[in-house]
């Protein structure tokens, strides 16, 4: 039997654990047989109902707050797209046919996201195990002399579970605050005023999946005199705030050097010397290309970075790989960095990127470069913005990758 032959609706109905299928509006879309039995309600009574209209909090037990905790868990799933496990909790439910009367219930629950075709949460599977009989059995199984002590232990366990949930929520809020700060920091460090003057340049920044949305990858663009423009990308080892901080320092240093020395090789020399004094900067990579719009010439130098690609209108590609040197700070002694030139024709497109765009686990870098150039061959005739988006889509990277990605796409014309 193949997966296409499995009746998943029948599987859901037959699951031994009580389960609900909820929409993103927390309306009940389906309920399996076990859930109907444990709740004392038919499937017809549940479908189409807002979950917390059917199962509100017990007004006689204001300390429990089961509905509020379950609602918070479901909203976490919707926001994060991650499974959320809930601690043992007391959540009384109204008696079927008599909604004013509640019966004591203890539950252990888990909420699991089900993604739709776009990768976003489309449904939530709510699985709840009724632990009421176990809690009650522990009470009644004890001799009367120890019943008080057991009840106190259960109360302590419940209190600790509630405390753990509160601490987890505080951690989530702290993580959310840290992420907001990190994103604001990254946006500030990547701010590139000169880009506003270039509608023919597109940039992309994608942090690795699961990161704080900050990383050590970066891009930059600097307008120079005489119709020249310098574009660069770089990559600092690692992720998170530390890598982003090092990235900001290196990016600023290269931007300053680009304005004071002539050519990418000299700018990267300055950056390499500076990197030796920055903790966490060694083994960082960078590549810079100077675009001379009047002479239709590219001048470039690379410090251990993957080669930029020059895409021609006929779909052929040239790798700018004739001026590659070790990463920043890798040489024990200072040696001038190499530099090379490559002519271009108006209508060509220049693509700079970090290794997250091409590298895959267990794969040679040449395979990644071949995949990149083959994909670019299908993107001719597009504007810089459309090419950047098409490239990420066709490489299946729009939802992120295992490594950070920074990219600059320049549509080469006759004027800056």
Secondary structure as UniProt FT lines:
FT   HELIX           3..5
FT   HELIX           8..14
FT   STRAND          18..23
FT   TURN            24..25
FT   STRAND          27..31
FT   HELIX           33..39
FT   HELIX           43..46
FT   TURN            47..48
FT   HELIX           51..54
FT   TURN            59..60
FT   TURN            62..64
FT   HELIX           66..80
FT   STRAND          84..85
FT   STRAND          89..90
FT   STRAND          93..95
FT   TURN            96..97
FT   STRAND          98..103
FT   STRAND          106..115
FT   TURN            117..118
FT   STRAND          121..130
FT   HELIX           132..140
FT   HELIX           144..189
FT   HELIX           193..197
FT   TURN            199..200
FT   STRAND          201..206
FT   TURN            209..210
FT   STRAND          215..224
FT   TURN            225..227
FT   STRAND          228..239
FT   HELIX           240..260
FT   HELIX           264..275
FT   TURN            276..277
FT   TURN            279..280
FT   TURN            282..283
FT   STRAND          285..292
FT   TURN            293..296
FT   STRAND          297..303
FT   STRAND          308..311
FT   TURN            313..314
FT   STRAND          317..320
FT   STRAND          324..325
FT   TURN            328..329
FT   STRAND          340..343
FT   TURN            346..347
FT   STRAND          349..353
FT   HELIX           355..357
FT   TURN            361..362
FT   HELIX           365..376
FT   TURN            377..378
FT   TURN            380..381
FT   HELIX           384..394
FT   TURN            395..396
FT   TURN            398..399
FT   STRAND          405..411
//
